[in-house]
Amino acid sequence: MTRKPENMVRHELVGLDVVVTASSNPSLKGLGGRIIDETRNIISIETDKKVKKIIKETCSFRFSIPEDGSASVDGKNLVGRPEERIKKR
C-alpha cells in the first residue's frame, strides 16, 4: 500500500521528516526533524541539536511523504503501539 495523506496513521513513521504544527506546549510548535523512534505514546524526533521526545496525544503533526507531498495528522490518531496501529482499519 502506497503512503498517502488519507492512510498515514496505518504506515511506519520512523524515517519520515515531521514538523509539530500544534501542541499544548507552545515551545514545541514548529519543531521539526526526522523521526528516529516511536512508542505507544511518544515520537522521538532528531533535530539539528538533539533528540526530542514528543507526546503524540497533545500535538498535531505534518509529515513529509516522499511519495505524495505531505500529510497533517492529529496526534490522537497516532496513539498506540506502531505494530498495532498499522493493523487498524
Rosetta blueprint (number, residue, H / E / L):
1 M L
2 T L
3 R L
4 K L
5 P H
6 E H
7 N H
8 M H
9 V H
10 R H
11 H L
12 E L
13 L L
14 V L
15 G L
16 L L
17 D E
18 V E
19 V E
20 V E
21 T E
22 A E
23 S E
24 S L
25 N L
26 P H
27 S H
28 L H
29 K L
30 G L
31 L L
32 G E
33 G E
34 R E
35 I E
36 I E
37 D E
38 E E
39 T L
40 R L
41 N L
42 I E
43 I E
44 S E
45 I E
46 E E
47 T L
48 D L
49 K L
50 K L
51 V E
52 K E
53 K E
54 I E
55 I E
56 K H
57 E H
58 T H
59 C E
60 S E
61 F E
62 R E
63 F E
64 S E
65 I E
66 P L
67 E L
68 D L
69 G E
70 S E
71 A E
72 S E
73 V E
74 D E
75 G H
76 K H
77 N H
78 L H
79 V L
80 G L
81 R L
82 P H
83 E H
84 E H
85 R H
86 I H
87 K H
88 K L
89 R L
